[in-house]
């Protein structure tokens, strides 16, 4: 599917078309905190990143997620970002995911949605979304503080690298116009794990108006992988003069070290190796100051046109 950004999209502050689950396209605009039509004029927000090590017991994973949600709510967060593959994670081949994937109305997402409503907390979480008649999707789900599913992002770049083939068990999502979660002047776009290695994915969101990039991940451990993680996350923040909020799984399978990076590339929160929650206050004034100092987005000479390379 080929899509081209319009000048209206480049200007930001517009509504975007997208898909919720498997429904028909619709137009949305979100407000983080309630993820509803935008009315607020806030210039800052408190965000949380939660990390843990998911296993093969989805009920246990839900309990772990519930604990992170309670910690985030107690810390005053309006939005909690949780890792990719929070439903199920193992070292098994990706072909096992068809047997464990759930619909967005299944017990895992429904449990998170119910607690989100109880806590008044918005959540972005990664799951394996069942797809009738085919492989599941690697999906990020946005849930508002009323417990409503308000948007999804299905991972586009599948992790066929470092000897692993995610595409053996996961269906790539369509390239769609971005949806943005909006809190006042802060607009949040979503990426998943391996998307981090494709700078055009982040720039695509920024062109649509994002100034905060959310990155749930299960960044697999291995030689040099932690260094790649830190380097690439900070690079995406610096080159897009945007906040980047990551939520990674912890060991033994993944590297941990979920970080939140400001638009100048400064790490303002680091969760380290252990499961837990970190917080940061994202401020539009800080973002504006960095973009005045480094107006690289204004100086661009190229634009992003989605679509694979010929023959890919």
N, C-alpha and C positions, 0 to 999 in steps of 0.2 A: 504494500500500500504506500503510495507516494503522497506526502503532504508537504506543503510549502507554507512557511510562516507569512502572514500578511503584515502590513505596516501597523495595523491595529493591534495585532498580537505583540509586535515588537515594542509597542508603547506601554504595554501592561495595563492593568486596571480594567480588563475586559472579561467576559464570561468565556468559558471554554467548553467545547463538546467532548464527550467521553462516554465510557461504558461503565455501568455498575453491574457487576456479575455478568450475566448473559442477557441483560435487557437491551432494548433498543437505545440508540444514542440519545443523550439528553444534554442540556446545558446546566452547568452548575457554577456557583461561586461560594467559597467556604469562609467561615470565620472560625479559626482555631479557638478552642475553649467550648464552643457549642457547635462548630462546624455547620453553620447555617448561613443564610444570606447576610452579607456584610453590612453592619451598621456601626461597628466600633471605630474609634479613631486612635486606639492605643498605639504608642510608639515603641513599646517594648513588650516582651513576653518572657515568662519563665518556662523553660523546657527541660525535660529530663531524658536521659538515655539509660536504658536498663540492659544489662548483659547477664547471661547465664549459659549453661551448657545443656541444650535440649538432648533428650534421649529417645528411646523407642516407645516409651509409655506416654501417650498423649495426655492422659489424665494427670500424671505426675508433672508433665510439662505445664499444664494449665495451672496447677497449684504453684509452681515456681513463678509463672507469669503473674499470678494473683498477688503473690508477695511483693514483687517488684512494683506492681500497680499501687498497692497500699503505701509503699515507701514513697513513691513519686507524689501521690496525693498528699501525704503527710508533709512533704517538703514544699508544698505550694505550687507544684507544676500544673500547667494548663494542658500540656501535651506530653505524653510519654512515647518515646520511640523504642521499639523492641526489635530483636534480631530477625533476620531471614530464617526460614525453616524452624520457627519456634514450635510448630506442631510436632515435628518428627525429624530427628537427625541421627545418623549413624555412619559407619564406614562401609556399609553395604553398597552394592551397585545401585544406581539411581532407578533401575527398573522396579525396585520394591515399592516405589512411591505410589504406583497405581492402586496398590492394595490398601494403603493407609490414608490416601488423600480424602479430604472431607469437602462437602459443599460449604458454602458460606453460611448456611443455616444449620450446620452440624454442631456438635457439642463443644468443640474447641472455640470457634469464633462466637457462638452463642454465649458461652461462659464468660468470655472476655467482655462481650457487649453488656451482659447483665451487671457485671462488676463495675464497668465504666459508668453505667447509669447510677449505681449506688454511690460511687465515689465522686461523681461529677467531673470525671477525667476523660479527656480525649486520648485516643491511642492509635498508633500506626504499628502494625505487627505483620510478620511474614508467615505464610502458611503454604501448604500444598493444596491447591484448589482442584477438587474433582471436576473432570470435564467429561460429560456424557459422550460415550462413543469414541474416546481417544485418551491420550496421555494427559495427566494433570498439568496445571499451570503452577509456576512458582510466583505466588501472588502476594502483594502487599495490600492490606486491608485497612482503610481509614474508618474508625468508629468514633462517633461523637459522644459527648457527655450525657446525652439522652439514651445511649445504648443503641444508636442507629448506625447501620453501615451506610456510609455516605460516599465511598469511592474505592476503587481498586486500581492497582498498577500491576500488570503482568509482565514479568521480567523479559526483556527483549534479547539481551546478550546472554546466551547460555554458556556455562563454564565447561567448555571442551578444551581443556588446557591442563598442563602439569600431569598428564597421564590419566585424567578423569574425563568422562563424557556425560555431562548433565543431559545432553540431548537424547541419550538412550532412555531417559525416564521422564523427561519434562518437555512440554510443548512451548515453544517461544510465543510470547504475546505479540499482538499486532502493534505496529507503530501508529499511535493515535496522537491527536493534539493533546498536550499536557493538561492534566488537571492540577490546580494549585490550591493548597490550603491557605487561607488568608486570615491573618490576625492584624487588624489595623492596617498599617503600611507594610507589614512583613508578609511576604508570600512564599510559601514553602512548596517545593517540588520534590518528587520521590525518585530514587534510583535504588537498584539492588545489587550489592556485592560486585560481581564481575563487570557491571556497568561502569564501575569506577575507572577501569582501564581504557575507557573510550571517552576522551574529553569532549567530543561532540555531543554526547548524551547530556552532560551537565550544561553545556552551552545552549542546547536546544531548550532546556527548562528556563535558563536565564533569559533567552530571547523572548520567551513567553511571559516574562515578568517576574520570575522567581528571584529572590535575593537570599533565600535559605534553601540549602539542599539537604534532604534527609536521606541517609544511606544505611538501611538495615543490611546486615551481612552475616555470612558464615565464612569468614576468611580463613581458609584451611592452613594449618601450620605447615612449615617446611623451611628449608634453607632460604634465607633472604626474604621470606614472606612478610615478616613483621616490618622490615625496612621498607618494602614496597608499599605496605599499608600506610605507614606514616607519611612517606614521601608523596604518594598519590593523593591522599586526603588533603594534605596541606597545599599541594599544587592546584587541586580543584578550587580550593578557597581563594588562593592568591590570584589565579588567572581569571576568575569570575568575580573577584571582589565581593564575595558572598560568604555568609556563614555556612559551615558544613557540620551537620550533626550525625554522627555515626552510632550504630548500635550493633555490636559484633557479638558472636558467641564466644565463650571462653573454652579453655582446654578441657579434655585432651585433644579434641579435633581441631579447634580453631584457636586463633592467637589472642583473643581478648583485646585489651587496650582500646576500648571504645573511647573515641576522643571527640570533643567539640572544638571547632576551630573558627576563629573570627575572620572577617574579610581581609585582614592583613596577613593571615597565615599564622597567627598566634594561637597556640593551644590553650584554651581557657578552661578545659575540664578533661581529665584523663581517668578512666575507671580502673586502670591497671590490669592485673591478671585475674583477680577473683570476681565471682558474681557480685552484682550490686547495682546501685543507681548513682549517677552523677547528674548535677544540675548546672545550668547556665542561664544567665539573663541576656537575651538577644535584644539589641537596642538599635533602632533605626538611625539614631544620631551617629553612633559609631560607624554604621554602614555608610551613611552619607559622607562622613568625614573622610573615610578611606577612599571612596569613589571620587571625591574632589581632589584628593592628593594623587591618586593613581587613576586617571580617567581612561583606562585602557579599553573599556567597553565602547566608549565614544569613538575611539580611534580605529576601530575595526574596519577592515576592508573586505572581509568575507562573511558569508552567512551560511547557516546550516540548512541543508535540504535533505530530509530523511529519505532513506532508500539504500539498499545494498549496492555494492560495487558490481559492475557487469561481470557475470559469470559466477558471482558468489552464491 
